[in-house]
Amino acid sequence: MVSLAQTEPLAPTALNVDRSNEIAAMYHVYFPRVHNYVCCRIDNFHDADDLTSQIFLKVVSHLESYREDKAPFSAWIFRIARNTVTDYYRGRGRRAHLSLDDIAEPLDFANGPDRMVAAAELRQCLHGALQLLSEREREIIALKFWGELSNRSIAAFLGISESNVGVILYRAMRRLRHILDSRGMSWNDGKS
């Protein structure tokens, strides 16, 4: 049975009475992560909702094909998500790109117009900076921060070493910091 206390929930087990509970628990754990990932990769919020629904239909209908010895469950789900996003763009004949506007938090109007403008400017600048990164760097950033995957799961998903994920992520974040700094945007990473 899926346990929410686990760091990496497992796939629902064989058909039984508890399977619907296991699927519900899996959906509860993975839906926000997959939806955030898809929103990060798709430039249309409504299409992202539809694609996320399609992804979970595929996950549930193909649960029997999941093999624990091949990859972590999260990597398996995100591979389905990635393939679904790829199919989405193939069908539209355009290149995938990141849209932070669709995944941005709702603005807090109580903070005033100056903060709203600053937040919009930062999102726009970050979007432009992310476009200067390679597709692999954008993919790793999306999986790490929007998909909330561990470096180990990303490594299994992409078929590269865990240390390589860490190096790519470190370099990509350093490049983002440099790009944002060169554009006069402050980078707040919690350091004093």
C-alpha distance (Angstrom), angle and dihedral (degrees) to the residues before:
residue distance angle dihedral
M1 . . .
V2 3.79 . .
S3 3.76 112.8 .
L4 3.80 119.8 -159.4
A5 3.79 88.3 -153.7
Q6 3.80 89.7 68.6
T7 3.78 116.6 94.5
E8 3.79 90.3 -138.1
P9 3.82 112.3 30.9
L10 3.76 113.6 -143.0
A11 3.75 127.9 -128.9
P12 3.78 116.5 -86.2
T13 3.79 110.1 -92.0
A14 3.78 131.8 -125.8
L15 3.77 122.0 -39.2
N16 3.75 110.6 -69.8
V17 3.79 142.0 126.3
D18 3.80 91.6 -81.0
R19 3.80 93.5 53.4
S20 3.80 93.9 91.2
N21 3.82 88.9 52.8
E22 3.79 90.4 48.3
I23 3.79 91.8 49.4
A24 3.80 90.7 48.1
A25 3.82 90.5 51.0
M26 3.81 91.3 47.6
Y27 3.81 90.3 49.0
H28 3.81 90.8 48.7
V29 3.81 91.7 52.7
Y30 3.80 99.7 40.4
F31 3.80 105.9 31.1
P32 3.84 97.0 78.3
R33 3.80 91.6 44.8
V34 3.80 95.1 47.4
H35 3.80 92.2 42.9
N36 3.82 91.5 51.3
Y37 3.81 90.2 48.2
V38 3.80 92.4 50.0
C39 3.82 92.0 45.9
C40 3.78 87.9 51.9
R41 3.80 91.6 53.6
I42 3.84 100.4 37.8
D43 3.79 123.5 66.3
N44 3.80 95.1 -150.1
F45 3.81 119.8 68.4
H46 3.82 94.0 -155.8
D47 3.80 92.7 50.3
A48 3.81 88.4 48.6
D49 3.81 89.6 55.7
D50 3.81 91.0 50.2
L51 3.80 92.7 46.6
T52 3.80 92.1 49.2
S53 3.80 89.0 53.9
Q54 3.81 90.1 49.5
I55 3.80 90.5 49.6
F56 3.80 92.9 54.6
L57 3.79 91.4 46.3
K58 3.81 87.9 54.4
V59 3.81 91.8 45.9
V60 3.80 93.5 52.0
S61 3.80 94.2 42.7
H62 3.82 92.7 49.0
L63 3.81 100.3 40.4
E64 3.78 91.0 114.1
S65 3.81 90.1 60.5
Y66 3.83 93.8 56.5
R67 3.80 111.8 109.5
E68 3.78 116.5 -163.1
D69 3.81 92.0 -156.7
K70 3.84 91.5 59.3
A71 3.83 101.7 53.9
P72 3.80 142.7 -24.3
F73 3.78 113.8 -80.6
S74 3.81 92.1 -113.2
A75 3.82 90.9 54.6
W76 3.81 89.6 50.4
I77 3.82 92.1 51.7
F78 3.80 92.9 46.3
R79 3.80 91.0 48.7
I80 3.81 87.6 57.2
A81 3.81 88.6 47.4
R82 3.80 92.7 48.9
N83 3.81 92.7 47.9
T84 3.80 90.7 48.5
V85 3.81 91.3 51.4
T86 3.82 90.0 47.4
D87 3.81 90.4 51.3
Y88 3.81 89.2 48.8
Y89 3.81 91.4 56.9
R90 3.80 94.0 41.6
G91 3.77 88.2 56.0
R92 3.77 90.6 52.8
G93 3.79 96.9 40.7
R94 3.79 96.4 -130.1
R95 3.76 137.9 110.4
A96 3.80 120.0 -95.6
H97 3.76 115.9 -113.1
L98 3.75 140.2 173.0
S99 3.79 121.2 -101.9
L100 3.76 114.4 -169.3
D101 3.82 91.2 178.5
D102 3.78 90.9 72.2
I103 3.79 95.2 49.1
A104 3.78 99.3 38.6
E105 3.76 118.3 121.2
P106 3.79 114.7 -105.1
L107 3.76 110.5 -89.7
D108 3.77 117.8 -107.4
F109 3.79 104.7 -127.3
A110 3.81 89.9 -165.5
N111 3.82 89.1 71.9
G112 3.77 92.3 66.6
P113 3.78 134.5 -117.8
D114 3.81 95.2 -74.0
R115 3.81 92.3 61.8
M116 3.81 91.3 43.3
V117 3.82 90.6 53.8
A118 3.82 91.4 45.9
A119 3.82 91.4 50.1
A120 3.82 92.0 48.6
E121 3.81 90.5 47.9
L122 3.80 91.6 49.9
R123 3.84 91.7 49.4
Q124 3.81 90.8 49.5
C125 3.79 92.2 47.9
L126 3.80 92.2 46.5
H127 3.80 90.5 49.2
G128 3.81 90.2 52.7
A129 3.81 91.9 46.1
L130 3.81 92.1 50.6
Q131 3.80 89.7 53.2
L132 3.82 88.3 60.8
L133 3.80 90.6 60.9
S134 3.79 123.6 85.6
E135 3.79 120.5 -95.8
R136 3.82 89.7 -109.0
E137 3.83 91.8 52.4
R138 3.82 91.4 49.0
E139 3.81 90.2 47.6
I140 3.81 92.9 51.7
I141 3.81 92.0 46.6
A142 3.82 90.4 49.5
L143 3.80 92.5 48.9
K144 3.81 93.0 45.4
F145 3.79 102.0 43.8
W146 3.80 105.3 23.2
G147 3.79 98.8 27.0
E148 3.82 91.3 40.5
L149 3.81 92.1 -141.7
S150 3.77 123.8 158.1
N151 3.80 119.7 -117.6
R152 3.82 87.6 -108.2
S153 3.81 92.3 55.7
I154 3.81 91.7 45.4
A155 3.80 89.4 50.6
A156 3.80 91.8 51.4
F157 3.79 90.2 45.8
L158 3.82 95.1 50.3
G159 3.79 96.9 34.8
I160 3.81 94.8 -121.1
S161 3.80 132.2 113.4
E162 3.78 122.0 -81.5
S163 3.80 90.5 -122.0
N164 3.82 90.1 52.6
V165 3.81 89.3 54.4
G166 3.79 89.3 52.5
V167 3.81 92.6 49.1
I168 3.81 93.6 47.5
L169 3.79 91.4 46.7
Y170 3.80 92.5 47.7
R171 3.82 92.7 49.1
A172 3.79 93.3 44.5
M173 3.79 92.2 50.8
R174 3.81 90.2 47.1
R175 3.82 89.6 51.5
L176 3.80 90.6 48.6
R177 3.80 90.2 51.5
H178 3.82 90.9 49.6
I179 3.82 92.7 47.9
L180 3.79 92.8 47.8
D181 3.81 91.8 46.1
S182 3.81 91.1 49.7
R183 3.81 88.6 53.3
G184 3.79 91.8 51.5
M185 3.80 95.4 -107.8
S186 3.78 116.6 138.4
W187 3.78 117.1 -125.0
N188 3.78 113.0 -143.4
D189 3.79 110.0 -167.4
G190 3.78 97.9 154.3
K191 3.81 95.6 -94.6
S192 3.77 120.3 127.8
